[in-house]
Amino acid sequence: KFAMVAPDVQIDDGKGTILISSEEGETEANNHRKLSDFGIRNGTRLQADDFLQDYTLLINVLHSEDLEKDVEFEVVGDTPERIGPKPSEPTSRNISNGSDDGAQPSTSTGNQ
């Protein structure tokens, strides 16, 4: 549903419990487990990162008894219009020494 290429999904509880990993085979044992096996219930937040596309989603899990027949889940809420990398913003920095760290050329006149 979110067109993620290589997602990493973890429970947003500060413990770092990883449900899905982009590393092959790392979380394969989780594939047949239910969300409730991980303590995920109504109100749980998940964080999904896709490093390859440079975006992160926060997912709020909400229980509903009102889904249509054979519908397991529904995505609602604010969703991005276009999923994928954000267009780069133009930079308007004045770079005088080939670096953008703010360093200026030395003006000292050292005596030797």
C-alpha positions in Angstrom: 0.0 0.0 0.0 2.9 2.4 0.7 5.1 1.4 -2.3 8.1 0.9 -0.1 11.1 -0.8 -1.7 13.2 -1.9 1.3 11.2 -1.2 4.4 12.3 -1.5 8.0 9.3 -1.5 10.4 9.6 -1.3 14.2 7.3 -0.8 17.1 7.6 2.9 18.1 7.9 2.1 21.8 11.5 2.9 22.5 12.5 -0.7 22.7 13.4 -1.1 19.0 11.4 -4.3 18.3 11.8 -4.9 14.6 8.9 -6.5 12.8 10.2 -6.2 9.2 13.8 -5.8 8.2 15.2 -4.8 4.8 18.0 -7.3 5.5 17.2 -10.5 3.8 16.2 -13.3 6.2 16.6 -11.2 9.4 12.9 -11.2 10.3 11.6 -14.0 8.1 10.3 -15.8 11.3 7.9 -13.0 11.8 6.1 -13.5 8.5 3.4 -15.8 9.8 3.0 -14.2 13.2 0.0 -12.0 14.1 0.5 -8.4 15.3 -1.0 -9.3 18.6 2.0 -11.7 19.1 4.1 -8.6 19.4 1.8 -6.8 21.8 0.5 -4.6 19.0 -3.0 -3.4 19.8 -5.4 -0.5 19.2 -3.4 2.7 19.6 0.1 1.1 18.9 2.4 3.2 16.7 4.7 1.7 14.1 7.6 3.4 12.4 8.3 2.4 8.8 11.5 3.6 7.2 12.6 3.1 3.6 16.2 4.1 3.3 16.3 3.6 -0.5 13.6 6.1 -1.0 14.5 8.4 2.0 11.2 8.5 3.7 9.6 7.5 7.0 6.0 6.8 7.9 4.5 6.8 11.4 1.6 4.3 11.4 -1.2 4.4 14.1 -2.8 1.0 14.4 -6.6 1.4 15.1 -8.9 -1.6 15.6 -12.2 -1.5 13.7 -15.1 -3.9 13.5 -16.6 -2.0 10.5 -14.4 -3.3 7.7 -16.1 -4.8 4.6 -16.2 -8.5 4.2 -12.7 -10.0 3.3 -11.0 -6.7 4.0 -8.1 -7.2 6.5 -7.0 -3.6 6.8 -7.6 -0.1 5.5 -5.3 2.8 5.1 -6.8 6.1 6.2 -5.6 9.5 7.1 -2.9 11.8 5.7 -1.0 10.1 3.0 1.6 11.6 0.7 0.4 12.6 -2.8 3.5 11.1 -4.3 5.5 8.4 -2.6 9.2 8.5 -3.3 12.2 10.7 -2.7 11.5 14.3 -2.1 12.7 16.7 -4.8 15.9 18.5 -3.7 15.5 22.0 -2.6 17.6 24.7 -4.2 20.5 25.9 -2.1 21.2 29.6 -1.8 24.4 29.4 0.3 27.3 31.6 -0.5 30.3 29.2 -0.5 33.6 31.1 -0.7 36.1 28.4 0.0 34.5 25.3 -1.6 32.9 24.2 1.7 29.6 25.0 3.3 30.9 24.7 6.9 31.3 28.5 7.3 35.1 28.4 7.6 36.8 31.4 6.2 40.3 31.6 4.7 43.1 32.5 7.1 44.2 36.1 7.2 47.0 35.7 9.8 50.5 36.9 9.0 52.6 34.6 11.0 56.2 35.6 11.8 58.8 32.9 11.2 
